[in-house]
Amino acid sequence: MIIGIDQGTKWYASEYLPKFEMTSYWSDILRIGYAENTGAFLGLGSGMSDSAKFWIFVCAVGLILSSLLIYILRTKTQTAYGLSSLMLIFSGGISNFFDRAVNNGAVIDFLNIGIGSLRTGIFNVADMAIMLGVFLLLFAKDIKAGSKEE
């Protein structure tokens, strides 16, 4: 579901939003506009060589996502809460990975929030899923079923 929503919003952004120009809404709290990110989170690594980007953003990320999927499918110790958190991370990651594969190494971003000069980087729905999954994992009290206090 996350993948479908993310890919649908990225398609909409690429078809209908102004390219590389943000439009402001709600007293400039929300900005929306098409952007391409050839790096990682907040554009980190966008200045790397194409070869380095390939090895990191395709090979390493592909290996990490594959390992995460295997863990999700094989684990018997995670609670439904923990698995849901991991699935949010995996879904967002695989959607951005797919985006990078079909968009010449770039991920489509289109959202930015903030107040004044205090703003987020430009992001997408997959990024929100990843961040929510990480947040839930960090603040979960009992991720593993076997870790209950006795």
C-alpha positions, 0 to 999 in steps of 0.5 A: 500500500505504501509503495502504491501511494508513494509511486502514485504521488511521485507520478503526479509530481512528475506530471503536474507539479512545477519542475524544480520550483516550490509553491507555498501553502498555509502561510509557507508551512508547506511547500510542494514542487517537483525535485530530483534527489540523486543522493541519499537522505537530504541529498547526502552523497549527491556530489559523489561519482556515478560509480560510487553512487551505483555501489552505494545506492544500488548495490549496498541499498539493494543488499540491505533491503534484501536482508531486511526482507529475509529477516522480516519473512523468517523472524519468529521473535518480532511482535506485530508492532515490530514487524509493522515498523520494519515493513514501513522501513522496507516499503519506503526503501523499496519504493525509493529503490525502484524510483532510483532504478527507473529515474536514471539514479534519481528519486522524486521528492516534492514535499517540504515543511517548516516555519521560516528558515527552520525547514526540512529537506525535500522529501516524499511519501516513502521517506515518511514511511521510513522515518515513521518506521524508524521512529516506531522502532526507536520508541517501542518498549517491547519489540521482541516477543521474548524480551518481556520482563519476568 
